[in-house]
Amino acid sequence: MEFKTPGQHKRVEDFAAHWKLIAPELGCDLELEGGSGPLGQAFELPGRTIGNRWAIHPMEGWDGTPDGLPSENTLRRWQRFGMSGAKLIWGGEAVAVSADGRANPNQLYLNPKADSAAGLALLRETLLSAHVSSGMETKDLYIGLQLTHSGRFARPGAAGPQPRIAYRHPVLDARVGVDSDAALLSDAELDDLIELYVAGARAAASAGYDFVDVKCCHGYLLHELLGAKTRGGPYGGSFENRTRFFRRTVSAIRAECPGLDVVVRVSIGDLHPFSPGAEHRGEPLGWREHLPYRFGFGVSEEDPREIDLGESIEFLRMLSDHDIRLVNLTLGSPYYNPHLQRPAAYPPSDGYQPPEDPLHQVAEHIRVVRQCRSAVPELAYVGTGYTYLQEWLPNVAQHEVGAGHVDFVGLGRMVLSYPDLPRDVLSGERIARKKVCRTFSDCTTGPRNGLPSGCYPLDEHYKKTPDAKTLKQIKEQPG
Ligand SMILES: Cc1cc2nc3c(=O)[nH]c(=O)nc-3n(C[C@H](O)[C@H](O)[C@H](O)COP(=O)(O)O)c2cc1C
């Protein structure tokens, strides 16, 4: 490793100097202000108060039952989300709207043969009661459910990938075993899928959720549709067509569930897929062969090694025009550019060594949110990609919220190892360094190898399991 990780800095001043070298225009507060500072301030949405500026990102655990219902481990994760102190619970985790839309056989899904709404209600109640038993009130808690179809990355059973794609991709097709048009979803199949999203929203509403996230990120189906420039018909080609499925889905949900808010988590920028290159470092290999690059959303057509926010900003304006008030911005995909999607010091087993100091990608997330927020200030924004900041996460988070660059700071991997970080920060406690996520990526390597996710290095609950031993053996294998 040729870079110093944030955890190797013992003093915030040293980290701030490193951060300044990476991103001179970004900042880091040297003093934390606790609950009276920016992170403790309530946020007003029309008709709704959210108690503070911490969000919990959706984090699935590959640990649902074969019927698509929550297991003990799923409930434990949501219980920890509830005791975190964060007041915005963005989706809990991705719940597939159909069995064939699951990204793995253990993903939660809307199963017409099981009582999915009861399972979703139990998750929400578990979260609420953990919040109350940790001494917090619930009236300023805003809880949603993330609805998904995994599209290209569908893997619903033991048989392996069963991709359903929006368009043929020159690099990703081979990665998921697509060699013909048979995997393409037809327009009629997409039309039918809208009803499944509505059924998912109905289940969320009946289980008491405040909102649903019509997920458009990380390479899954609705994200892929946003980039379906080479597709013909009503769902491909022009920006208008590529956003049609999303718009129709949102309208249909609203018509059926008038009391339910609709929000979106979107990969607002993207890059050409990366592969291991020299010394197993990630590189966007072969990008020149595919110019002009018409295979994604938020990626430059001239140089797909660069994010292009032109259409992304158009998309955000469209959200505002459609009365969507809250967005969660993320970048890329954990399948084809994980260094961007979840910056880490140590790659997952199907990844590659970081191409550069991962703080560059954290900075990219923060910059993109700043640009989007200043272009479309009517929306409220949740930022992503903060976990790699490690013990200095609260300092950067406080800076961004305090300066008005972002409205909420979301926690992904950090919440698996250190669920009560928001509470500690708000009550002015010192950060518990032993609980800080060091981005070993075991929470991704586990599921990539058929194991449940969880923080194997730091969470005793996972550390002691036979799965932890299996994971260790997998990581010791050469190659
Ligand atoms: C184990 C694991 C599960 C995840 N599950 C989801 C999910 O269900 N939905 C989603 O939108 N993102 C999911 N993500 C991505 C995270 O929400 C988040 O974007 C990512 O970890 C980067 O944020 P961080 O730097 O705080 O970890 C997952 C990430 C991990 C590591």
The ligand as an SDF file (V2000), in Angstrom:
LIG
                    3D

 31 33  0  0  0  0  0  0  0  0999 V2000
  -22.5960   -5.3950    2.7720 C   0  0  0  0  0  0  0  0  0  0  0  0
  -23.1690   -4.2810    1.9550 C   0  0  0  0  0  0  0  0  0  0  0  0
  -24.5250   -4.2810    1.6210 C   0  0  0  0  0  0  0  0  0  0  0  0
  -25.0660   -3.2300    0.8650 C   0  0  0  0  0  0  0  0  0  0  0  0
  -26.3930   -3.2470    0.5530 N   0  0  0  0  0  0  0  0  0  0  0  0
  -26.9290   -2.2210   -0.1770 C   0  0  0  0  0  0  0  0  0  0  0  0
  -28.3140   -2.1840   -0.4820 C   0  0  0  0  0  0  0  0  0  0  0  0
  -29.0870   -3.0670   -0.1020 O   0  0  0  0  0  0  0  0  0  0  0  0
  -28.7780   -1.1280   -1.2010 N   0  0  0  0  0  0  0  0  0  0  0  0
  -27.9550   -0.1040   -1.6170 C   0  0  0  0  0  0  0  0  0  0  0  0
  -28.4220    0.8540   -2.2520 O   0  0  0  0  0  0  0  0  0  0  0  0
  -26.6400   -0.1170   -1.3200 N   0  0  0  0  0  0  0  0  0  0  0  0
  -26.1220   -1.1350   -0.6050 C   0  0  0  0  0  0  0  0  0  0  0  0
  -24.7930   -1.1130   -0.2660 N   0  0  0  0  0  0  0  0  0  0  0  0
  -23.9750    0.0890   -0.5680 C   0  0  0  0  0  0  0  0  0  0  0  0
  -23.9670    1.0070    0.6540 C   0  0  0  0  0  0  0  0  0  0  0  0
  -25.2750    1.4440    0.9540 O   0  0  0  0  0  0  0  0  0  0  0  0
  -23.0410    2.2190    0.4630 C   0  0  0  0  0  0  0  0  0  0  0  0
  -23.4050    2.8940   -0.7120 O   0  0  0  0  0  0  0  0  0  0  0  0
  -21.5750    1.8230    0.3370 C   0  0  0  0  0  0  0  0  0  0  0  0
  -21.2040    0.9000    1.3330 O   0  0  0  0  0  0  0  0  0  0  0  0
  -20.6800    3.0770    0.3930 C   0  0  0  0  0  0  0  0  0  0  0  0
  -20.9050    3.7940    1.5890 O   0  0  0  0  0  0  0  0  0  0  0  0
  -19.8760    3.6530    2.8060 P   0  0  0  0  0  0  0  0  0  0  0  0
  -18.5830    4.2500    2.3300 O   0  0  0  0  0  0  0  0  0  0  0  0
  -20.4700    4.4110    3.9660 O   0  0  0  0  0  0  0  0  0  0  0  0
  -19.7270    2.2020    3.1100 O   0  0  0  0  0  0  0  0  0  0  0  0
  -24.2290   -2.1680    0.4580 C   0  0  0  0  0  0  0  0  0  0  0  0
  -22.8810   -2.1700    0.7910 C   0  0  0  0  0  0  0  0  0  0  0  0
  -22.3380   -3.2180    1.5210 C   0  0  0  0  0  0  0  0  0  0  0  0
  -20.8840   -3.1780    1.8800 C   0  0  0  0  0  0  0  0  0  0  0  0
  1  2  1  0
  2  3  1  0
  2 30  2  0
  3  4  2  0
  4  5  1  0
  4 28  1  0
  5  6  2  0
  6  7  1  0
  6 13  1  0
  7  8  2  0
  7  9  1  0
  9 10  1  0
 10 11  2  0
 10 12  1  0
 12 13  2  0
 13 14  1  0
 14 15  1  0
 14 28  1  0
 15 16  1  0
 16 17  1  0
 16 18  1  0
 18 19  1  0
 18 20  1  0
 20 21  1  0
 20 22  1  0
 22 23  1  0
 23 24  1  0
 24 25  2  0
 24 26  1  0
 24 27  1  0
 28 29  2  0
 29 30  1  0
 30 31  1  0
M  END
$$$$
